[in-house]
Amino acid sequence: MMHPLPLLTPRRAHRRWHVSVLLMCGLLGGCVGASVEVPATFPVPLVEKVPLTVGWHVDEALANYVHSESLEAQGQWEIILGPSQTTMFGNLATGLFQDFRWVDDPLVANPGLSAVFHPMIEELQFSTPEQTRSDYFEVWIRYQIKMYDNQGALLGEWPLTAYGKANEQNYGMSSDEPALQQAALAACRDAMAFFTIQFHSVPVVKEWLAREMRGIGL
């Protein structure tokens, strides 16, 4: 004689459904999200240095920058970018200029410097393989670079956009965190590359360099 299947009460049915969803999320890795910190591993650009001493200002907003976002059915995601930014812009300045120093405030007089640069992050976006139906995590960062003279007057500003991606298939079962981390790191390195390549063609920079080179007889 076959025993009838036990009926599920609404509470028991909900509990079983909830457990099933949790198990599926754990197996598929689609509901847990990720929290990653971008490592401060950046190259120093190998280019002809500008023969000037400049200042760089990394404010608290940039030094502590964290992008946090909740994705439907994918959980909470977090990209901790701030701790890497001082190293990133320090290496960039080391490669581009004869010398540089950190300044606390670009809006006051900073004697002995030819200019002060103040980078900021205006926006960060990312996408997961589930969103794009691909194997890639992608990260976009939009910086804004402000440039001041050594008396604190704004000379000009310009945008700096960057993009990075990483294939989750390269990271085995634990693909979310390392792939997202590498995509964000690639975006930061892309920002360094574009800054280096585009620097001399930015209009405010061209005007500034012409004045400064005349001033030192070059």
N, C-alpha and C positions, 0 to 999 in steps of 0.2 A: 504494500500500500504506500503510495507516494504521500509524503508530508507536504501540506500546503506551505508556500513561501510566506514568511511573516510579513504582515503589513507594516509599512513605515508610517509613523505619525508625522505630522508636519514638522515637528521639532527634530525628530530623528532623520527625516529626509533632508532637512536643511543642513544638519550637522554632517551627514554623509557627503552632500554636495560640496560643503565647505572644505572638508578634508581632501576630497578629490581634486579640487582646484589647487589647494596648496601643494599636493603631490605633483600635479602637472607642472606648476610653476617651478618647483624645485628641480624636476627632471629636465625641463626645457630651458630653464634659466631666463624666462621671459618676463617674470613678474618681480624680480628682486632688485633691478636697477644696479647701479654701481657707484662707487665713490673713488675717484682717482686723484692723485697729486702729480702734477707735471714735474719731472725731475729736472734739476738745474744742470743739464748736460748740453752745453752749447759751444760751438766752435768760435774761434776768433777769426774774423774775416781777414784774408790775406790779400790786401789791396794796398796801393800807394796811399800813405797817410797824408791827411791834410795837415800842414805844418802850423797848427794852431792849438791852443789849450782852451777847452770848452768845459762847461758844467752840465751835469745831468741831475734831474730831480725826479725821484720815484716817490710819489705821495702815498699816504696810508691806504687810499682807495685801491691803488694799483698793487701795493705790497700785500694787501689782504684780499685780493680779488678771488671770489668764489662764485661760480655759476651753478645754481641749483634749479632743477626742473623736474616736475612730476609728469610722467608720460602715461597716458591711459593704457591700462593692462600691462605696463612695463615697469611700474614702480618709480622710485625716486632715484634721480641721477645727479651726480655732483662732480664738477671739475674744479679742482683747487689749483688755481693758476698763479696766485699772488707770490708765494715764496720763491718762485723761479725767476721772477721778473728783474730783480736787482742783478742777478748774475747774467741774465740775457742781455740787458742793456749795458751792463759793465763790459762784457766781452765785445759787444758791438762798438762801443766807444773806444776800447783799447785798439781794435783793428783799424778804425777809421781816422783817428786823430793822433797827433803827436803826443798829446797828454790830455787827461781829463780829471775832474774831481767831482765828487758828489756835493750838491748844495741843498740846504734845508728849505730855501724859499727862493723861487725864481722871480718873485715880484719885488725884490729889494736889490740894492746894489751888490754886485758880486765882482769886485775889482780883480783884475788880473785874468779875467776870462774874456774870450771873444764872443761867446754866446752861451745861452743855457737852454737845454732841450728838456721838455716836459711831456713824456708820453702818457696817454690815458687809454683805457679800453672803453669804447662806446657800446660795443655789443659783441656777444658771443652766441653762436648757434651751433647745434650739433644734430646729427641724425644717426639712427641706429640701423642695422641691417633689416630689422623688422619693418621700419618705416619706408626704406627705399627698395625693399625686396632685392637686396644684393648681398654680397659678402662683406661690405665695407662699413666701418664707422667713419664719419666725416665731421670735421670741425672747421668752422669759419670764425675768424676773429677780425673785428674792425677797430683799429687803433686810431687815435687822433694825436698828432704830434704838434705841440706848440713850441715856438722858438722865440726866446727873449734876448734882448741885448743885455749888457752887463750892468745896466741901470734899472732893470726890471720892466722895461717897455716891451710890449708884444711886437715882434717883427712880422709874424705871420704864423700860419698853421696849415697843415695838410693831412688828408686821410692816408692810412696805411692798412690795406686789407691783406689777409693771409688765409691760406687754406691748407688743410692736412687731412690725410686719410690713412686707414690701416685695415688690412684684410683680417677678419676674425678667424679665418681658416688657418692662419699662421700660428695660432696660440692654443690649439688643442681644446680640451673640454672647458677650461677656464678662459674663455675667449673674450668676455665682455670687458673686464677691467684692463688687462694689458693692451687690448686693441684700442680702446677709447683713449687710454693714456698715450699710446704711440701716435694716434691721430692728433691729439692736442699738442704733443711735442713737435710733430711735423709742422703744424700750423705756426708755432712760435718760430721755428727755424726758417720757415717760409717768410715770416715777417722780417727777420734779420736779413735774409737774402734780398728781398725787395727794397728794404731801406738802403742797403749798400749799393744796389744797382741804380736806384732812382735818385739817390741823394743829390748828385751834382746837377740833375735836370729839374729839380723843384724850383720854380721861379724865385721864391723868397731866398732860397739858399744860393742860387746863382748871383743874385744882387749882393747878398751879404759877403760871399766869397770874393767877388770882384773888389769890394771896398777893402776887405781885410788884406787881400794880397797886395793891393796898392800901398796899404799902410806899412807893410813890411818889405816893400820894394820888390815884390815878385809879380 
